Amino acid sequence: MSPLYRMKGVAAGVFIIAALAGLTTRAAGGVSAIAVGQYPSAIAVNPVTNKIYVEITADTMVVIDGATGATTTVDSGANGSGIVVNPVTNKIYITNGPFAGIDSPPFLVVIDGATNACTPIADGSTGLIALNSVTNKIYVSDVGNSGFVTVIDGATNATTTIDLGAGTDPGALAVNPVTNRVYVSNGDNVDVIDGATGAVTAIPLGVASGAIGVNPATNKIYVGSASSVVVIDGATNATATISIGGAAGIFVNPATNKIYAVDDNVAVIDGATNAFTVIPMGSYPYYLSIDPVTNKAFLVDGKNLVAIDGTTNVMSTIAVGSIPDAIAVNSATGTVYVSNSGSGSVSVVDEASIPFAPGFYGEPGSQTVNAGSSVVFSAQASGNPLPACQWSYDGTPLADGAGVAGSSTSTLYLSGASAKPGFYTCSATNSAGSATSSAATLAAASSSTPGRLVDISARALVGTGSNNLIAGYVIEGSAALPVLIRSSGPALGPLGIAGTLPDPRLQLYSGAAVVDGNAGWGGNAQIASIAEAVGAFSWTSATSKDSALLETQVPGSYTAVTSGASGDTGIALAEIYDATPSGTWVSSFPRLVNISARASVGTGESALIAGFVIEGSTPETVLIRASGPALTPLNVAGALPDPEIQLYSGSTVIGSNVGWGGSAALSAAAKNVGAFTWSDPSSNDSALLVTLSPGAYSAVVTGASGDTGVSLVEVYEVP
């Protein structure tokens, strides 16, 4: 029997480990070895108790204390062809071997993790094992044409059998604990067992089924065969085929929705698209295990431990003991355990010590901007140690200065004449190696309608006093700009937003002076007409207490304050629109260049959301900042401790940041637009600097740790 099929019981614990990954005491050190005795084979981990279970010669189990390395020998009575651990109950299950004193194999042995006491169960099966930690049920397939799967109640050890049909040959099993379904490879079918009723449904595949992996997060099932991977939709049982040339082992990372199909090589399948990348291996790989916390995959090939960076697919080879046979990962401690049958040892590997050469998981994109406009290129690389970056223009390394900032970081900002058409690349280097990104092309356009901000808005929870929604904006140019300003409260209700502000009052300031105000728009026909022209959502009630102003404003800074007219509170939306008639604006006209909104940030619907629309024929560079700690020196009380910013295009997150890290590019852009200075590079304030194509975007500010407080979100046009 293939070792991959033999170890399916270990792979079945991946989802459990992922669920317990909040235990974050990490290991320290490089590679060490623990002697365990002759021929160690199957291995499994309990991440809660930090105990490692290793089957050595028949009938013997060695238990390793992960904290101290001390070992205890247990007479298990089983040869450990499959081991699974239930971290919830602290029980260990071993299949395929007679228990001492009982004459009629096969048996399953249960080890109590607290006492190491062993209990044999005459399960009637000889094969592979899977666990549902939610229902505390254990499933064992009877390899050898009996057509049965044995179900063990983990609470009582009582057994029942499920008949898959005469002459069938159940093999690999996998469990979806979310849907309580068990999937069993069985000839050219996959049998689906309803964990609640025991009912069986056969799914014909048209190919011989083998290894099985389940992603509980997506309810997708992956089945290996000699020529492909078959994907089963758990909701409908519909199938799709991915032609990857065979898969003897299937392993799933639910956290990233990546599936590792192991055969002569490793194919990494994107669960969202079914696209795959093949990682060539120097020798036959087997016994793959995944750490969903660090996004690393580990396998042994009979010679070494091979680690795969799940972000970049870069490999690293680590020397372990002689003839490494099996592998298990403790996600809670960041430790990899490898059983070495040749040296009678278990290698203990600290994940943090594994070197990885750099690899790029985000390539810089080509850009076309108006001549003289700024541009931003970004590239994301990972490696261990963290790689250093260096940007080059047409093959020549760049240095900061003269309009260049961030040349040695992941974000390159070019302003003015420094934004030269040509090719830009980013190189990443560490002690393990180097890599260079694909080349991004910068082209210059000459347009009279370059990208500009035409609609800027902020949605937040409106409180009282200093917790009103305060939206600031700046107009630049040499003439006045027509502007529509709205404060929506009741109008948000039909959009499915709960807890809206009942009667928003809008006050418009220039400096400290109130220049206009409104409390109830009264169905004003001109405001309705302009709102339709600029694409604002419709206010359907002429008698609603939503408020609006239509102004013609000279260049300068303005503040629109939304409060509850009667001192009430709720969610409101402040909007500022450039009301220049469509099709008439050219670059010599005035324009909106900045919005800032200060408000209390809550959770859920009470997040602070800044929306903006870029219109024109070319992309525009914008700086988006979420200030929290930076507000404290400005005497703002109750500032949000750790603002997180996420940038959306529609429902897709296209950028995020938690902690600006003193970025040179962000500092230079902030200085260019006149933003107030962030003096602490280690603060938790967050920011993004991006070049965006025309379209609608939303910047959502929340507390990174679920906390609340006052934050300021700013969106700047960056020249």
N, C-alpha and C positions, 0 to 999 in steps of 0.2 A: 504494500500500500504506500502511495506517495506520502512523504513527510508532511506535505501541505494539508492533505486530508486528515492526517493523524492529529494535526494541531488545530483543527478548526475550533475545538473547545476553548482554546486560549483566545483565539480571535473574537469569539463571542462576547468576551468581557470588555471589548473596546467601548461600547456605549456606556457601560456601568462606570468605567474609569472616567469617561468624559463628564458624566453627571456628577462625579465626586471631585472634579478638578479644582474646586474651591479650596481644597487643602493645599496650602502653598509653601510648606517648609521644603526648601530645595536642598539637594545634595551639594557637597563640596568636595573637590579633589578631581583627579583624573581617572585612571584605570587601576583597579586593584583586583585581587583574586581571593576567593574563599574556597578552601579545600572541602569537598563534600563526599568524596568516595568514588568508587568505580562507576564509570559509564552513566553520568547524569544525562537525563534526556528531557522529558517534558517539564515545563516550568510555568508558574503562574504567580500573580501578586495580589495581595489584599491591600489596596491603597489606604484604607482606613486604619488598619492595625500596623501597617508597614511590615508585614511578614511576607516572606517569599517561600514558595513551596516547590521543591525540586524532587522529582522521582529519580532514584538511582537504580541499582539492581532490583530485580523483581521483588516485590513485597515491601520495599523500603522507601520511605519519604524523608527528606531532610528539610527542616524548617529553619530558615535564616531570619534572624532579627535584623531588620533593615537599619535600625538605629545603631546597633553595636557590632554587627557582623557575627554574633554568636550563633551557633548551630545546635539544633536538637534533632535527634534521629527518632523517627516514628515508624513502627511496624504497621504499615498500612494494609498489607496483604494484597495490594494491587500493583500491576506493572505500569500504571500511569500512562496509557496510550492517549488519554485525553484528560485534562484537568480544567475545571472551571471553579471560580471563587465567587461566592455571593457576599459582597462587602456589607450588605444590609444585615444579614443574619450571622455573618462570620462563620459560614460553613464552606467546606471545600469538598468538591465532588470529583472522584477519580473513577474512570471506566476501564473495562476490559481486563479482568484478571480475577482468579479465584481468591477468596478470603480464607486464611488459614483455618482448618478444621471443618470446612464445608466442601463437599465433594463434587458439587454440580455447578461448574461455572456456566454462564458468565455472571458476574456480580458488579455492582457499583458500591464503592466505599465512601462513606461520609465521614469527614474529619471535623470535629468540633474545634474551631480555631482558638477557643479560649483554653481548652484542656488538652488538645491533641488526641482525645479519645476517638476511636474508630468504630464505625457501625457499618456492617455489610448489609446490602440490600440485594435480594435476588431479583434483579430487574428484568431478566429474560432477554437482555440485549447484549450485543458484543461490540457495538460500534462507537459512533461519535456522539458528542454531547453538546447541549446548548442550554442556556439558563434564561428564564424570565424573572428578573429580580423584583419586578413590580408585583407579580402574582405568586412569587416564591414557588414556581414550578420548574422542574428539570426535565429535559427531553433527551432521550437516548435512542438513536436509530439502531436497528438490528441489521448490520451489514451481513449479507449472506443469503439473500433471497427468501427470508421469512415473511417479509412484508409488514413488519410491525414497528411501531414506535412506542417506547415505554415512557409513561408520564409519572413522575415522582412528585408527590406533595412534600415540599420542603419542610412543612410544619410537622407532619406526622410520619414521613417516610413511607406512607402508603403508596402502592403502585397501581396503575391501570394501563391497559394497552389500547392502542389505536391501530385498527387494521387498515392498511393501505391497499390491500388486494393481494390475492394469491399470486405467487410467482414474481412479485415485485422486489426490488432491491434498494431499499432506502439507504441513502448515504449521508452527505453533509447536511447539517441543519443550521438554521439561523432564526432568530426571534426578533419580532418587532414588539417591544414592550408597550409601545403607545397604542397600537391597535389590537394587541393580544393575539397576534397571528404567528404561527410557526411555519417556516418554509423548509421543505425537505426535498433534496434532489433524489429523483427516482426514475432511473432510465431516461427516456426521452421527455419526461414530464418533470414539473415541480408540483408537489402536493402541498396544498395550503390547509393547515389545521387551524380551526377556530378554537382558540385556547379556552373559551368559555363553554362551548358545547361539545367539542371533539369532532365536529363535522369536518369532512375532508372534501376539498375541491381540487381537481387535477387541472393543471395548466399545461397544455401541450406546447413543447418548444420546437420540435422538429430536429433537434440535435440532442446528443447525450449530455445530460446535465451533470455538473460536478460541484465545485466549490460554490458557496453562497455567501453573500454579504448583504446586510440590510442597512439602509439609512433611515432611522426612525424619524428624523427631522423632516424628510421629504416624502416618506412612505414609498420609497423606491427599493426594489430588490434587484440584486445583480448576481447573475448565474454564469459561472465559467463553463466553457466547453473547449473542445480541441481546436476550434477555429474562430471562436468569437466570444463576446460577452452578451448575454441576453438581459435586457432591462425589463422588469415587470413593474407596472404601475399598481401599487398596492390597493388603490381605490377601485380600479376597474378590472384588474388582471390582464389588461392589454400589454402586449410585448413589443419591444423594439430591439433590433440587433446592431451591435457595434462590432465591426470586423477588425479585430486587432491581432488576429493570428493565434489565438488560444490563450487560455488562462487556467492554470492549475490551482491558483489561489486567489481569493478575492478579499480585500480588506478595505474598510470604509472609515473615513474621518468625517463624522457628522458635523463637526464644527466648521469645516471648510467646504463640505459637499464635494470632496475629492475621493475617488475610488482608485485603489491600487490593484491592478490585475497583474499577477506575478506568473511568469512562465520562464522562457529563456532570458527575457528582459523584463523590465517593469513598465507597464503602460499606466499612465496617470490620466484618469478620465474625469473631465469636468461634469459633475452631476447635473448642472444647469443646462448644458448644451449637448452633452455626449461627445464633445470633441475630446481628443486624447493626444498626449505627448508620450513618446516612447523614450525611456531612459536605458541606453545600452548597458549591459552588465558584462564584466569580464569573465564570469563563471556562473553556473546555475544558481539562481537565488532561491531561498526558501525561508520559512519562519519569519514573516514580516509582522511587525507590531508598530502601533502608532501612538504617539503622545499628542492628543488633541490640544493640550495646553500650550505646548511649544511649537506645534505644527511641524513636528519632525516624524519621519518614518524610519524604522530600523529593520534591517534584515541581516541574516547570516548566509554565507555562501559556501560553508564547509571550510573556509580558510580565515575569514575576517568578519568583523562587524562592519556593515556599510550603513551609513546614516544619510538620509535624503532630507534636504531642506525643503519643506512643503511649499514655501513661498516661491522659490526659484528653481527647484528641482536639481540644484547643485548637490553632488555627492561628496562624501568624505569617508575614507577608509580608516578603521581603527583596529590595530592589532590586539587580539584577545588570546584566550588559551588555545590549546590544540584541538582541532576538529570541533568548532562551535556548531551545535546542533539545534538549539532552540533559544527563544528569546522572549522576554516579557519586560514591560515598562511600568514603572510606578509614576504616574502623572503627578501625584501629590508631592513627590520629592525630586522629580526630574532625574530619575535614576534608571539606567538600563541594566538588565540582568541577562547574562548569556551563559547557558550551560554548555560546557566543553567536555565532550565524551572522551576525547583523547587525553586530556590532562587531569580528569577527575576534579574539575573545579567549576566555580561560577565566577565569571568576570563581572565586576561592578563598575559601571561607567557613568561618570557624572556628565550629563548632557551639556552643561555649560562649558565643559573643558574641550568639547569636540570642535576642532577648527573647520571652518567652511570658507572656501574661496568666495569672493563676491559674485553675485548674480543679480541681474536686473529683473524686477517684477513690475516695473512701470517705466516704459520707454518715453522719451520726449517726443511730443507731437509737432509736426510741421505747422507753420503759421504764415498767414498773409495779413499784414497790417498796413494801415495807411502810412505813407512815408513820413518819418519824423515822430511816429507814435512809439510808445513803449511796448515791450513784449516780455513775457515770462516763459522760460522753459523749465520743466520739472522732470526729474528722473528719480526713481526709487530703487535703491539697491540694498541688499542685505548680505550679511556675512558674519563670521566670527573669527577674529575681532571685528568690531564695527568698521567698515571700510571708510577711507577718506576719499572725497570726491574732487575731481578737477575737470572743469569745462574747457573745451577748446573750440576755436573758431577756424574753420578751414584747416584743421590740423595743428594750429598754433595755440598753446595754452593761454588762457586769459588770466588777467589779474584785476583785482578790484581797483576802481578809480576811473575817472573820466566817463561816468555814466554806466559803469559796470559794477554790479554788486552781487555777492553770492557765488563768485567764480569757483570757490572751493567748498561749496555746499550742494545740497540736492536741488536747490532752487536758484536759477540764474535770472537776474533782472537786468534788462538793458533799456536805458532811456536815451531819448534824443538821438544824437549822431552815432552813439555806440551800437544802436540796433541796425547793424549792417546786414544786407542780404548775403546769404551764404549758408554753409553747413555747420551745425553745432552738435558736438558730441560730449558725453559725460563719461569719464573714466573713474572706476572705483577700484581701490587698492587696499589690501591688508597683507598681513604676514603669510597668509595662505595662498595668495595669488592676486590676480587682477582681472577686470573685465571692462569692456567698452560698450556703451549703449549704441543702438542704431543711430544714424545721423538724422537730425531734424533740419528741415530746410526753412529758412526765413526768406520770404519774398515781400517786396514793397509794392503797394498799390497807390494810385493817385485818384482819390475819390472826393467829391464835394459833399458826400453824405457819409462820413465815417461813423463808426459805431458811437452811440451816446446813450446816456441814461434818460429814459422818457417816463418811467413810472417807478416810484420808490415808495415802499409802504412798510409799516411795522404793526404787528399784531401782538398784544400782550394783555396781561391781567391789569386792569386799572384799579388802583386803590384810592386812598385819600391822601391829602397833603403832598408830601414829597414822592409818594408812590403813584402819582398820575402818570399817564403815558405821554412822554415828552419826545416829540419828533422834530429834530432840527434838520435844516437843509440849506444848501448854498447854491446860488445862481451866479454864473460867470458870463461875461460878455460885455458889450458896449451899448445894449439897448434893453428895454423892458421885456419880460417874458410872461405870457399868459399862463396862469397856473390854476388848476383845480385842486382843492384841498377837501378831503372828506374824513369824517369820523363816524364809522359804522358801529352800531350796537345791535338794535333790534333787527337790522337787515341781515345780520349774520345767522339768525335763527334758522331761516329756510335752507341755509347751507349745511345744516347738521351740527352747528357749533352750539354747545350747551353753555349756560351760565353767562350769557352776554350782558353787557352794560345796558340797563334799561333806557337811560336818557343821556346819551353823551353830549357834553357841551364842548364846543370847539372855540379856542381862543388863539389868535394869531399875534405873535410878538415880532418886533424888530428891535433887537437889543432888549431893554427892560420895558419898552413901551408897548402896550396893547394897541394894535393897529386895526383889528377887526375881530368879530366874534359871531357865533351862531349857536342856537339851541333849538333844533327842529327846522328841517329844510323846507317844510311846507309845500312840497311838490313843485318847487321852482322849475319852470319849463326850460329856462336857459341852462340851469345846472344839469337837468336830465339830458338835454341835447348834447352838451359838451361831454358828459359822462359816456354817452353812447359813442360819440366820435372818438374818444381816446381808448375805448375798449374796456371801460370799467364795468363791473358786474352791476346789474340793474337793481335799483331800489324800487320795489313794486308798490309800496304804500306811500301815498302823498302825505298822509297824516302821521307817519312814523316820527319818532324823536331822533332819528339820525340827523347829523348836522353836516353842513357843507358851506364852502366859500369859493367864489370865483374871483380871482385877483389878477391884476397886471402889475408885476413886481420888478423893480429895478434891480440890477445885480447887487448881491449882498447876502447876509446870513439872516435866516428867519427861524422861528420856533413855533410849532403848532402843538398846543397842549390840549389833550383830551382828558376830561374829568367827568364825574357823575354830577349832573346839574343839581340833584337833590342830595348830594353826598353819598350816593350809592356806589357800588363796585360791580365789576364784571369784566368780561373779555371784550375788547374793542379793537378795531382796525383803523389805523391812521394811514391815509394815502395822499401822495402828492404827485400830480400828473403834469407833465409838459403839455399844455393845451394848444401848442402851435398847430395850425391846420395841417392835416395830413398831406404830404407831398410837397410842402412849401419850404421845409427847413433845409438850410445849407450851413456849411461849417462856419460861416461868418455870423450866424445868428447866436443869441444867448442860449444857455443850456443849463440843466441841472448837473452838478458835479459831485454832490455829496448828500447823503442822508445819515442821520444818527438818531437812534431811539434809545431812551433810558426808561427802564421799567423794572418792576419786580418780576423775577423769573421763578416760576413754580414748576410743577411737574405735569406731565400729560398735556392737556389742552392749554395749560398756563405757561408753556414755554414762550420765550421771546422770539418772534419770527420776523425777519426783515426780508421783504420781497423786492425785487427790482427787475426791470425790463430793459434790455439793450436793443436799440433799434438802429438800423443803418446797413451799410453794405460791407463793412469790415468788422473784424473782432475788436474788442476793447479790453484793456487791462484794468482790473479793479483790485483794490485792497479792501478786505473785509476783516474787521476786528471785533472781538468780543472781550470787553474789559470787565474785570472783577476786582482783583487785588489792586490794580492800577488806579482804581477810583478812591481808595482809602486816603492817599495823600491829598486828594482834592476835597476831603472832608465829607465824603458820601458815606453815610452810616449803613451798616448791614450789607456790604458788598458781597456778591456771589463769590465764594472762595475759589472755585475751580471751574470756570466756564468752559464748556465744550462747544465747538462750532461745527456744524455739518452743512455743507452746501449741496443743494438739490437742484437737479434739472428734471422737472416733473416729479416723479416718485423715486428717481434714481439718485443715490448719493454719489456725487462726483468729486468730493473733497471733504476732508475733515482735519481738525487739529485740536489737540489738548496740550497746551503749554507751548508757547512760541519759541522757546529755546534761544533767545537772543539772536535770531536769524539776521544776517547782514542784509539780505535782500529786503526783508520786512522793514528793517530800520531805515534803509535808504528810501524805500517807497513812502513810508510814513513821513519822513522829513520832506520829501518832494511835494506831498499833498498838504502839508501843514498840520498834520494830526498831532495831538499832544503826545509828549514823549513817554514811552515806557522805559523806566530807568533800570528795572531789575530783569536781567536776561533769564533768571531762573524762576520768574513768577509764573503762576498758572494762567495768566491771560493768554488768549488764543487768537490766531490770525491766519488768514489765507491770502496769498497773492497769486492771481490767476489771470490768464488771457482767455476771454470767453467770446464765443461766436454770438451773433444776435439771437435773442431769445429771452425767455422768462426764467428766473432763478429765485430760490429761496434760501436764506441763511438762517438756520435754526440754532438758537442758543439755549442750552440746558446746563444744569449742574452735572459735571462728569460723574460724581459719586451719588447723584440723586438729591443733592442739597439744593437750597434755595437762597435767594438774595437779590440785591439790585445789580443789574448789569447794563452796560452801554454797548449797543451794537452799532457799528459804523460801516458804511459802504462808500468808498471813494473812487472816482474816476482817476486813474493814474496816468499822468502825461508822459 
